[in-house]
Each structure stands twice: as C-alpha cells, then as structure tokens.
Amino acid sequence: VQLVESGGGSVQAGGSLRLSCVALGRTFEINYIGWYRQAPGKQREFVAGIAGSGPISYADSVKGRFIISSDIAKDTVYLQMNSLKPEDTAVYFCNWVTTFLEGHWGQGTQVTVFS
C-alpha cells in the first residue's frame, strides 16, 4: 500500500486547508487512521484519529478547529483545518493501522501558516 497526502500549502493565520490521504492499493482492514504532524526541531505529535469502529479523538491544541473524516469507499481520509494558527505549521502525516496493528505512513505534506 502507498499512502499519499495532499492539500498542504501556505495560508494566512485564520485561514483553512483541507488535507487528504489516499491509500493506494489497500488490501487490509482498518483498525485506526490518524493524522500527525512534525514541526522543525520537534517530535512528531498526534493531531486527530478515527477508529475503524467510529470513535474520533483530537489533540487539545486542535479541538474545535480541525475535523477528521473518512470515505473508506474511496480509501481516503481527510483533515479539515480551520482557524489556522502559525503554531500549526508543520509537516502533516497520515498513518493507517491495520487490524494486525501494522502501521503505514505517508510521505507528509507541508502546512505553513503565516501571520
């Protein structure tokens, strides 16, 4: 499987972006899908996640601003990011975890928020 993220870019603070992550050639059942981000000089951190059975979780820093959703028929997960802040600047990665708890990562997409 190959995970391909898209939708990143540069946006002014207060703006919005919608990230997409498509799983090309998916043959596995999904246990969990998550979005993570990594800013320069910092560790990768959890942003949002959706379990195969439906429960959704968000990092406190993005709660109320970001929305994760999925269209499994299209093998795609989305991250709608609203009210963006400069501190949201990072490379965003999607991670798909199979029911055998094998994780697959995308290559990342850059999000830059300027004030």
N, C-alpha and C positions, 0 to 999 in steps of 0.2 A: 504494500500500500504506500502511496505517496500523499502526504498532506501538503496542500498548497494554500497559503494565506494570501489575501489581497485586501485592498481597501485602505491601506495606510496612506499617510501623506502629511502635509503641513497645514495647520489650521490655526486661526487666531483663538485665543482664550475665549471661552463661551460658545465656541462652535461645536459641530458634531461630525463624527465619522462613523461609518459602518464597516466593520471588518467581516470578512468571510473566510471560511476554512473548508475546503472541499477535500474529501478523502477519495482519491483516485484509486480504483481497483480494490475497494474494500470488500473483503470476504468474511470479516469477523463480526461477531455480535458485540454490541457496545455495552460496556459497563459504566463508563463515565467519560464525559468530554469536558475539558477545561481550557480556559484562556489564562495565560500567564504573561508576565512582562518582565523585562530586564532593562533597567536604566544603566547608563555608563557608571562603572565603578561599584555597582550594587548587585546583590544576589537576585536571582530570578524569584519573583513572587507571584502568588496566586491572585487572580483577578475575579474570575467567575467560573462556575461549573454547573453542569447539569447531568444528573444521573440518568441512566437508561430508563429507570422507573419513574423519572419525572422531577424529583426534588431539585431545587435550584438554590445555589448559595453564591454570595458575593463577599468580597473583601469589604471591610468597613469603609475604606477610602473611596470606593466607587458606588456604594449602595445608594440608590435613589437617582443615580446618574447614568449607569450602564445597564443594559438589558441583554441577557444571553438568550438565544433561541436556537432551535434546530429544525431542520427539514430533513429527516432521515431518508425520506424517499429520494432526495437529491444528494444524500451523503454530504450535507453541508451544515455547518454551524455558524451562527452569526454573533457578532458583538456590536450592539448599537451603543455608541458612546456619545453622550450629550453633556452639555455644560463642561466642556473640557478645560482642564487647568494645565499650566506649564508643568506641574509635577506629574502629569500623566505621560509626559514624554518618555518614550522607551521603545524597545523592540518588543512587539507582541507576538506570542507563540500560541498555537493551539496544540492540545495534547489529547489524543484519543486513547482510551484504555479498554482493552478487550475484556471479555468475561474470564479470560485466563490471566488477567492482570498484567498483560503486556502493554507497554506504553509506546505510542508513536508520536513523534514530534514533527511539526512543520519547520520550515526554514526561517520563519519570522517575517514580520512586516513592520517597518519603521513608522512610528507616530511621533510627530513633533508638534508641540503646542507652544506658540509664541504669544507673548503679552503685548 
